[in-house]
Amino acid sequence: MRNLKRTLSLALSATMLSSMMVAGAGAASYADVSSNHHQEAIAVMQAVGVMVGDQNGNFNPDKQVTRAEMAVVMSNLLGLKVEDFKNASIPFTDVPEWARPYVAACYAAGVTSGTSATTYGSNDPVTAVQASLMMMKALGYFQYSSDFGSDWQIATIKQASSIDLFKDINTGANDALSRNNVAQLALNTLEATMVQPTKNGSTIIVGDITITGDVEYKDITSSADYAKAMADKVLDDGKYAVQLGEKLFDGSLKIDTAVTSDAFARPARTWNYKGEQVVVAADEADYVLNGEVTGKELFNTVGETLADSNKYTWTINLDGTTGSTFSQSNVSKSNDNALLGTGNGTVMEIFVTKEYVSSSEKGSVVVSIVNTYAGQISSVMGQDDVDEDEEPYVIVSDLSQTPVADGKKFEATGYDVDDVVLFTYSKKTSEIESMTAARKVSGEVTKVTANESFVVDGQTYKYSAQFKTSDYITTGSVDKDVVFYLDAQGYVIAIGEAESSSDYAFVVGYQDDTKFGTTTHYAKLLLTDGKVIEVETESSASSLDKHIVAYTKDSDNVYTLANKSSAAASSDNNLNIETGKAAMTINGATVYANSQTIFQVKDGDDYVIYTGIQNVPNISDDNSTTKTVVFKSSSNMAKVVYIESAVLESNTAEQVTFVVGDASAAENKDNRGEYYTFDAVVDGKVTTLDVKKSSAAASTLKAEGIFSVKSYSMDANGLVTKVNLYTSEIASVNDGTKRVENGVVGFGNENQGFSYYSFQDNALVVKYDGKDLTVGTINGIKTDANDLATVILKDGAVKAVFIQEVSGNVAPANYKVTYSAGSGSGAPQEATAVQGKDFTISGTEPTYGSHQFLGWSDGEGNLYAAGDVIANVQGNITLTAVYLSDTVTVDDATSSSGLAAAGVKLTIDPAGLDISSKISSVKATGTGTYAESAVGTDTEATVSYSDPNLELTFDKSETLASCTSGDSMEITVTVTFEDGGSKEFTVTYDWS
């Protein structure tokens, strides 16, 4: 078996995917490093701080290294104390100031010398032989001039080659080295064994000539733990050879023998530094086969010996795991069938991991098959969008026949939303392992072979094994333009959208008018900018009602509509859309969205437009009332989604929005319409919100107070139409604030008590002095006894605080609230009210026989019902129960002046309390002889108060004195109170 070259190449194609293949943590962070470069070496050099990238995130692997820069590499590699050489004297006159301490340190350490007695050649590119000599001196070689013989270059190359210092470096001895090759040379050096020189014979000096005896270089060995870091075998004496990397990093740079395969189950070695994994570097495969492979082809490639199951045992992996693949028995010279797991676009790598020895010691073969998948970038999170400990990343919508990575993250930069990409996915790690942009092709289709291929510009294109079969180009596309994307092997892996029109609309309604035998057609359209227009159409829109359409208009402004949705808007009880998540569920089916998807949402009587999945709120169905319809591309990517009567969830906002309500907000009007403007803090910045007049948002915000907004909706003109407020997340706290101490912040005061909370690191703090809003930090909260705080919590920690500053620093007083049942019993317990706050009266009502409880009197002419609120308490409160008598009294039932003068009364307890203003109406109805004429039906009474009675005067004058023996009259008096309650009283009169 030939030597295995270590590489990170994923080898999806021998040459085509070189720019795509990035694995592991280190080199993957450099945008300009691909598998054409020594990724393993670059990753290790980055981890140990020997060679790092520039401020733009590039490693510049192809840039030549100067001799001065090589001194920096050597200083970093050997851990030289460069700061001690800032003012060191060196014999070279051509060293720039920035490089002087590095050159001086290397010169003093004996690892470098000049190009002459006075020149260093700082700006000259370092050659392979020069750099390798520096490295070998670090290893312990060339300690004596006699080591060089007659030609120092030949001696250097010979020794470097003998210890594999040039492994994987394909360049001439005097060629300039790139950063890429210097990194590999450095890694080879770290893996090389250190040596100790021993002289044989004496050194003879004759004049200017020094003759040194033979020098023997012996490997340095050790039994210390650090000497085991590079995973070399134990020697006969129980010691280990010491590699330079082991010595320099004291064993903290290790080859992890526990991880021997990569994400695709390929043989690999793993580098760790200080306990953290640096990179998993796969071996180079012994054989690579692209695309669909038959059993015969594979047999002919590996040969009869490797295929023989009596000599070699095969382990076959697909995307990193076994299963769903061919078996070793399928590798036969007579098998012309395609092997399961291979197909257009796949890459098969074969690794001989152990040679055959005997029937009892069989060889081993590992096969790794890797698919290439297509995806579309649905979200891009740059450095400004992620936390400090996160790397920028993208989110992928999987466009493959069987999606494996939909919604998955991949750490990468350089992509835009909607870019179509190729990626590999490991079922072993359940992660995307590599990604690159797909090649886009467009042109006119001239021929189609169904489900197999099509021809564009004379080129025949076949489909990838991962192509979505529902997107096959059909014969209907002949003579039409198409856009499609190719994988690295040239197979079609995804179809793009050729149509360029963005003039789409939802058909709200239609009308066909016929006058004098001529029919004119009209349609009402909801455009993608939120405007609703009524237009004349070329033909009836009856079949397009509630559809999404594309439209064009002629010079006469007559519209032509083309259906774009498969059906009209219909009931949808299985709708689920989540902010930022590409995969949506619409009518039970998965549809994808990206930054260009337009959502037309009917919210009440308003239409709200959201562009992009990142901006739409969470939306779910509202049982059977929700209706949806979608227009999507052939790749199942939604272009326009119409939704009505759905639930727009109010928990999508990352930032709290605070709005200062204003009951007297002035009306404004411009080309956007009529609106109010409110001071606000949005996304942590002081600004204003323009709120549409007559909207639900205006009804909420056009009032005094501070509103904590969780999310809000806007119309096409950017006017806010709806706000969703925080409710349960708002903590109940007393007046006052207390500065942060020991990781918690307090709210409250000494009189009413404190509440303490932990807080988010980025908690929003807003202060309001009654005029201006300012944004601060949680640590900027001061201790104040009467400032008013609105505290919003998330998972029990403070997420945001709004502080209304109140003049002074005096805590509100506590006041006593005393209840008295008066003539009755059952008064509530004494309570406490807070100065300046509202107090809610107890819901417990006292009783007094069958008397009617009317409420609580505060002794100042106010009557409160149970549950009423006393506003702005400023002192102690005594509340006394008030009752209405349980009978009606009539002073003179036989009054010749009639009922109007009969003296109908209701007694109030306690005396002296006029409650007539609390009574809405009193009506009387009479039954029995003379009753209708004496009292009438629902006769309204005039109510007046004469302590302690309510006197009821009826406008009826029938003489009651005319009643004779045996006559009777019954009066029913109904009292209706202002709060909606009522009570009936009945009095019966019999004459004997």
Disulfide bonds with the S-S distance in Angstrom:
none
